[in-house]
Each structure stands twice: as C-alpha cells, then as structure tokens.
Amino acid sequence: MNDKIQKVLANAGVGSRRQIEQWIRDGRVTVDGRKAEIGERVALNARLRVDGREIKLIKSQNKKCRVLLYHKPEGEVCTRSDPEKRPTIFERLPLIRNGRWISIGRLDLNTTGLLLLTNDGELANRLMHPSNQMEREYAVRIHGNVGPAIIKKLKQGVMLEDGMAKFETIEDAGGTGSNHWYHVMVKEGRNRLVRRLWESQDLEVSRLMRIRFGDIKLPPTLKRGMWLELDKKDINQLKGLTCTDHDSSTNAIVRLKKSKSAKRF
C-alpha cells in the first residue's frame, strides 16, 4: 500500500511531517531521482533521498519505537546545528541506527526542563499537532508584583502579535516579595508563549522550566543534562494521549530506573 511521502519519511524517523513538508518545498527530497511533491504517494521500494542521503524504507518499517525524556539545561539549543556554535541537545543523546532523534516541540535557549524525543516521526507529529491540545506545564519565577487583576487577565486571554493566548491554569507555587514562583499550563506550543504572556503584563521571567508534557512529568531525580528511555508501557500511554477515546484521568508516571538507561554527561 502506498502512503503519502511525508508520512512515509516521518515513519522512517527522518523528521516530523511539518519539517518534511518544508524540506520538500525547499527541494531537499527526491523520489527516484526527481524532486518530490507534497502529498505524492510512494511505495516502500521507492528510492527516497533527503539532502542526497538515501532512506532505507524497508528497514524503517521494522524499527522499534523509542522515546527519550531529556532534562534540558540552560544554554542548549534544540536545533541540530547552530551558526553561533552553541551546544545542542543532540550532542548529549545516545546514537541511534536507521533514523534519528526528533524533538517533540522545543524549548528556547534559556528554558530548562522536560523535553521528549523520539525516532518515530508520526508519533512526534501527532503529539505536536495543535488539534490534540497537549497540556504543557511550566514552573516560572517572576520578578514583579502579580496581582489578582493580572492573573484574571492572563487566564481570560491576551492579544499577542500572533493572536490570542492564555494560561489554562495559574497556581501560586510560593516565594517572597517580587521573587515569586508560579505553575502555569498552556495547551499549545507557540514560540516563547509562556514568556510572552508574562511580558505582556510588564513582568520579567527570571527562570522557566517545563515540568510536564501531557501526562509525562519530569522526574525530580533526573538531573540536568541527563536522559532516560521510556519503556514500552510508558510509550503506549504516550501514544494513547493522541487517541480520541483517551481517558483524561490516565496518569502515565515515568519511572526513573536505576539501570543504565539514565545517563549523565
């Protein structure tokens, strides 16, 4: 059975569908020696290349779905290469055969915390798709006075340069004076959304950490710069988050194993 080229390449772990569609527009993908077109269907015996590198489709069909949970430190970027030569998250991850790690969303340079990566492009696409409204929870330290009026406004919605945005929840997490912590939750992954919402109220974000994505929480014992690999049960629960019949009460708890699956660099 033939599938759309962006789905085939996503399943092969080359990238997310959105990334692959842009690569096709840029002329970086070929099918049997000619430039690919978005939406065209290809068979598993087609010769697909990305930037001249051949993608082995037959092997990719049998690959095991893998997901890493990485505790991103401050100062790392989520791109594979950086013109400014800053360190990237991919430098710390384990090597992978017949595919590559795909970041499920991104964290900006100064944001720390939970970042999921997978070799399954289709899974990455589903988890990042806006229609799934995946919950993303952050711990944020604010400099400035946050009164009830500001909290109300941020929960009702604020017009940003790219449209309306809001916090679904805001919880006081403690602190003194103008140096205060809050836990906030959003259901979309727009660039720097949490920072921009607070800054719209003339408040400064001094620390920002993602602590939850969907039902997956950042283990308190997982130090920055460390990763762990989710087991089959955790991956199946993660896949269930994108199903229409998903029970929102499901609590997928990631266990930090004492085995060598957790690495520090």
C-alpha positions, 0 to 999 in steps of 0.5 A: 500500500502506498502512503503519502511521502511525508508520512512515509519519511516521518515513519522512517524517523527522518523528521516530523511531517511539518519539517518534511513538508518544508524540506520538500518545498525547499527541494531537499527530497527526491523520489527516484531521482526527481524532486518530490511533491507534497502529498505524492504517494510512494511505495516502500521500494521507492528510492527516497533521498533527503539532502542526497542521503538515501532512506532505507524504507524497508528497514524503517518499517521494522524499527522499534519505537523509542522515546527519550525524556531529556532534562534540558539545561540552560544554554542548549539549543534544540536545533541540530546545528547552530551558526553561533556554535552553541551546544545542542541537545543532540550532542548529549543523546545516545546514537541511534541506527536507521533514523534519528532523534526528533524533538517533540516541540522545543524549548528556547535557549534559556528554558530548562526542563522536560523535553521528549524525543523520539525516532518515530516521526508520526508519533512526534507529529501527532503529539505536536499537532495543535488539534490534540491540545497537549497540556504543557506545564511550566514552573516560572519565577517572576520578578514583579508584583502579580496581582489578582487583576493580572492573573484574571487577565492572563487566564481570560486571554491576551492579544499577542502579535500572533493572536490570542493566548492564555494560561489554562491554569495559574497556581501560586507555587510560593516565594517572597516579595517580587521573587515569586514562583508560579505553575502555569499550563498552556495547551499549545506550543507557540514560540516563547508563549509562556514568556510572552504572556508574562511580558505582556503584563510588564513582568520579567521571567527570571527562570522557566522550566517545563515540568510536564508534557501531557501526562509525562512529568519530569522526574525530580531525580533526573538531573540536568543534562541527563536522559532516560528511555521510556519503556514500552508501557510508558510509550503506549500511554504516550501514544494513547494521549493522541487517541480520541477515546483517551481517558483524561484521568490516565496518569502515565508516571515515568519511572526513573530506573536505576539501570543504565538507561539514565545517563549523565554527561 
